[in-house]
């Protein structure tokens, strides 16, 4: 009886593993995600997003933290620049 219980538990664990892995590997926001506010954008990009590495460097020179400027971050910037880059400096939601 004890061996049968261990076999059932092991089988259940093996069958449940793919479902748990799917939940644990949730993908980050799509690069074309539209954010309605800087609060929401900074959950994924804590220092904001920049349209280029040069724009990110300008924020550092101005005393702010370096915003993300990866290819993905640049796509997020392009998708959100009209509503989140209020000062039109090439960086959205800088801090």
C-alpha positions as CSV (number, residue, x, y, z in Angstrom):
1,X,0.0,0.0,0.0
2,X,2.8,2.4,0.9
3,X,4.6,1.8,-2.4
4,X,1.4,2.4,-4.4
5,X,0.9,5.8,-2.6
6,X,4.4,6.9,-3.4
7,X,3.8,5.9,-7.1
8,X,0.6,7.9,-7.2
9,X,2.3,10.9,-5.6
10,X,5.3,10.7,-8.0
11,X,3.0,10.4,-11.0
12,X,0.9,13.4,-9.8
13,X,4.1,15.5,-9.4
14,X,5.3,14.6,-12.9
15,X,1.9,15.5,-14.4
16,X,1.6,18.7,-12.5
17,X,5.2,20.0,-13.3
18,X,4.4,21.3,-16.8
19,X,1.4,23.2,-15.5
20,X,3.4,24.8,-12.7
21,X,6.2,25.7,-15.1
22,X,3.8,27.4,-17.4
23,X,2.5,29.6,-14.6
24,X,6.0,30.4,-13.3
25,X,7.4,31.4,-16.7
26,X,4.9,34.2,-17.4
27,X,6.3,36.4,-20.2
28,X,7.0,40.1,-19.6
29,X,4.8,42.6,-21.3
30,X,4.9,42.6,-25.1
31,X,7.1,45.3,-26.7
32,X,4.1,47.0,-28.2
33,X,2.2,47.2,-24.9
34,X,0.4,50.5,-24.4
35,X,0.6,51.7,-20.8
36,X,-2.0,54.1,-19.5
37,X,0.3,55.7,-16.9
38,X,3.9,55.9,-15.8
39,X,3.0,53.9,-12.7
40,X,2.1,51.0,-14.9
41,X,5.2,51.3,-17.2
42,X,7.6,51.6,-14.2
43,X,6.4,48.2,-12.9
44,X,8.1,46.6,-15.9
45,X,10.8,49.3,-16.4
46,X,11.7,50.9,-13.0
47,X,13.7,53.8,-14.5
48,X,11.6,54.4,-17.6
49,X,12.4,53.7,-21.3
50,X,14.4,55.7,-23.8
51,X,14.3,55.9,-27.6
52,X,18.0,55.4,-27.8
53,X,21.2,54.9,-25.8
54,X,22.0,58.6,-26.4
55,X,18.7,59.6,-24.8
56,X,19.4,57.3,-21.9
57,X,22.8,58.8,-21.4
58,X,21.3,62.3,-21.4
59,X,19.1,61.3,-18.5
60,X,22.2,60.2,-16.6
61,X,24.0,63.5,-17.3
62,X,20.8,65.3,-16.1
63,X,21.1,63.4,-12.7
64,X,18.4,60.8,-13.3
65,X,18.7,57.0,-13.2
66,X,19.6,55.3,-16.5
67,X,16.4,54.3,-18.3
68,X,16.2,51.1,-20.3
69,X,17.3,51.4,-23.9
70,X,17.3,47.9,-25.2
71,X,15.6,47.0,-28.4
72,X,12.5,46.0,-26.5
73,X,12.6,49.2,-24.4
74,X,12.9,51.2,-27.6
75,X,9.8,49.5,-29.0
76,X,7.9,50.2,-25.8
77,X,9.0,53.9,-26.0
78,X,7.7,54.1,-29.6
79,X,4.4,52.6,-28.6
80,X,4.0,55.0,-25.6
81,X,5.8,58.2,-26.5
82,X,2.7,60.2,-27.4
83,X,1.1,59.9,-23.9
84,X,4.0,59.2,-21.6
85,X,6.9,61.4,-22.9
86,X,5.3,64.7,-21.9
87,X,8.5,66.8,-22.1
88,X,9.5,65.2,-25.5
89,X,13.1,64.5,-24.4
90,X,13.2,61.0,-25.8
91,X,12.6,59.3,-22.5
92,X,9.2,58.2,-21.1
93,X,8.7,58.0,-17.3
94,X,12.2,58.9,-16.3
95,X,13.1,59.3,-12.6
